[in-house]
């Protein structure tokens, strides 16, 4: 909602329609948006010098990025990801739930 879209209304409408069709869940997330748009939005939130986002939002975005990266590095294994991050599995699961992180890489 805070992202300044550089295109016109028709382009934005096409992006939203595409996201609705391709969304994996009932809620459209940044993962459902085109990669270029997702990267720009993520960079803005994670950039410590961009003050257009609040402190809490920036900390949550940074934490979410760290957790998702740890899960990718450990192929979705939450136990190993927690060790990599230096936190307990319980804390990891709690943060994942609070930050709405879905582990799509779960080891089977």
C-alpha positions in Angstrom: 0.0 0.0 0.0 2.9 2.3 0.6 4.7 1.5 -2.7 4.7 4.3 -5.2 3.7 2.5 -8.4 5.7 4.1 -11.4 3.3 2.9 -14.1 -0.2 3.9 -15.1 -3.5 2.6 -13.8 -3.9 0.1 -16.6 -0.6 -1.5 -15.8 -1.4 -1.7 -12.1 -4.8 -3.3 -13.0 -3.1 -5.9 -15.1 -0.6 -6.7 -12.3 -3.5 -7.1 -9.8 -5.6 -9.3 -12.1 -2.5 -11.5 -12.8 -1.9 -11.8 -9.0 -5.5 -12.8 -8.4 -5.3 -15.6 -10.9 -1.9 -16.9 -9.9 -2.2 -16.4 -6.1 -1.6 -19.6 -4.2 -3.8 -18.6 -1.2 -6.8 -16.4 -0.6 -4.5 -13.5 0.2 -2.3 -11.9 -2.4 1.3 -11.5 -1.0 4.4 -9.9 -2.5 5.3 -13.4 -3.7 2.4 -13.3 -6.1 3.6 -10.0 -7.7 6.1 -9.7 -10.5 9.7 -10.2 -9.4 10.7 -6.6 -10.3 8.0 -5.1 -8.2 8.7 -7.4 -5.3 12.4 -6.6 -5.3 11.8 -2.9 -5.4 9.3 -3.0 -2.5 11.6 -5.3 -0.4 14.6 -3.1 -1.0 12.7 0.0 0.1 11.6 -1.7 3.4 15.0 -3.2 4.1 17.0 0.0 3.2 17.8 1.6 6.6 18.2 5.0 5.0 14.7 4.9 3.5 12.5 6.4 6.3 9.2 6.0 4.4 8.5 2.8 6.4 8.2 2.7 10.2 10.7 1.1 12.6 8.5 -1.8 13.5 7.8 -2.6 9.8 11.5 -2.5 9.0 12.5 -4.8 11.9 9.8 -7.3 10.9 10.9 -7.2 7.3 14.5 -7.8 8.2 13.6 -10.6 10.6 11.3 -12.3 8.0 14.1 -12.1 5.4 16.6 -13.6 7.8 14.3 -16.5 8.7 13.3 -17.2 5.1 17.0 -17.2 4.0 17.9 -19.6 6.9 15.1 -21.9 5.9 16.2 -21.9 2.2 19.8 -22.6 3.3 18.7 -25.6 5.4 16.1 -26.9 2.8 13.2 -26.0 5.0 14.5 -27.9 8.1 13.3 -25.7 11.0 15.6 -27.3 13.5 18.7 -26.6 11.5 17.5 -23.1 10.5 16.9 -22.3 14.2 20.5 -23.4 15.0 21.8 -21.3 12.2 20.0 -18.2 13.5 21.0 -19.0 17.1 17.5 -19.3 18.4 15.3 -22.1 19.7 13.0 -24.1 17.4 10.1 -22.9 19.5 11.1 -19.2 19.1 11.6 -19.8 15.3 8.1 -21.3 15.0 6.6 -18.4 17.1 8.3 -15.8 14.9 7.2 -17.6 11.7 3.6 -17.6 12.8 3.7 -14.0 13.8 5.4 -12.9 10.6 3.1 -15.2 8.4 6.0 -17.2 7.1 5.0 -20.3 5.3 7.7 -22.9 5.0 7.3 -24.1 1.4 10.7 -25.9 1.6 9.8 -28.4 4.3 12.0 -31.5 4.2 10.1 -34.7 3.8 
